[in-house]
């Protein structure tokens, strides 16, 4: 159970890191990537439920990265000035 949570946090952090590189965000702390990745995973999961396309773990990671990019864009647009 604990290892699954740790793996999810690691995958979320990696998705957030990839999204921050795609969206050209620099100078953030490691916890920023985890938060963005986890929120992006939720957003990506919501997008995945709206699009009736099957997939596996790779599709889930791609959707998490897309969701993380959306979260980073919203962060840059409305919070970071």
C-alpha positions as CSV (number, residue, x, y, z in Angstrom):
1,X,0.0,0.0,0.0
2,X,2.7,2.5,0.9
3,X,4.8,1.6,-2.1
4,X,1.9,2.3,-4.4
5,X,1.5,5.8,-2.9
6,X,5.2,6.4,-3.3
7,X,5.1,5.2,-6.9
8,X,2.1,7.5,-7.6
9,X,4.0,10.5,-6.1
10,X,7.1,9.7,-8.2
11,X,5.0,9.4,-11.4
12,X,3.2,12.6,-10.5
13,X,6.5,14.4,-9.9
14,X,7.9,13.2,-13.2
15,X,4.8,14.3,-15.1
16,X,4.9,17.7,-13.4
17,X,8.6,18.0,-14.2
18,X,8.0,17.1,-17.9
19,X,5.1,19.5,-18.0
20,X,7.3,22.3,-16.5
21,X,9.9,21.7,-19.1
22,X,7.4,21.7,-21.9
23,X,5.8,24.9,-20.6
24,X,9.3,26.5,-19.8
25,X,8.9,26.9,-16.1
26,X,12.2,27.1,-14.2
27,X,13.4,27.8,-10.7
28,X,10.7,25.9,-8.8
29,X,11.2,23.6,-5.9
30,X,10.7,19.8,-6.1
31,X,7.4,19.9,-4.2
32,X,6.0,22.2,-6.9
33,X,6.5,19.4,-9.5
34,X,4.8,16.9,-7.3
35,X,1.8,19.2,-6.7
36,X,1.5,20.1,-10.4
37,X,1.9,16.5,-11.4
38,X,-0.8,15.2,-9.0
39,X,-3.3,18.0,-9.9
40,X,-2.4,17.4,-13.6
41,X,-3.1,13.7,-13.1
42,X,-6.5,14.5,-11.7
43,X,-7.2,16.9,-14.6
44,X,-5.8,14.3,-17.1
45,X,-8.1,11.6,-15.6
46,X,-11.1,13.9,-16.0
47,X,-10.2,14.6,-19.6
48,X,-9.7,10.8,-20.1
49,X,-13.1,10.1,-18.8
50,X,-14.7,12.7,-21.2
51,X,-12.9,11.1,-24.2
52,X,-14.0,7.5,-24.7
53,X,-10.6,6.2,-25.7
54,X,-9.2,3.1,-24.1
55,X,-5.6,3.0,-23.0
56,X,-3.2,1.6,-20.5
57,X,-0.6,3.0,-18.2
58,X,1.2,4.9,-21.0
59,X,-2.1,6.6,-22.0
60,X,-2.6,7.6,-18.4
61,X,0.9,9.1,-18.2
62,X,0.4,11.0,-21.4
63,X,-2.9,12.4,-20.1
64,X,-1.2,13.3,-16.8
65,X,1.4,15.3,-18.7
66,X,-1.3,17.0,-20.7
67,X,-3.2,17.8,-17.5
68,X,-0.1,19.0,-15.9
69,X,0.7,21.3,-18.8
70,X,-2.8,22.7,-18.4
71,X,-2.3,23.3,-14.7
72,X,1.1,25.0,-15.4
73,X,-0.5,27.2,-18.0
74,X,-3.3,28.2,-15.6
75,X,-0.7,28.8,-12.9
76,X,1.3,31.1,-15.2
77,X,-1.8,32.9,-16.5
78,X,-3.5,33.6,-13.2
79,X,-1.2,33.2,-10.3
80,X,2.4,33.9,-11.3
81,X,2.8,37.5,-12.3
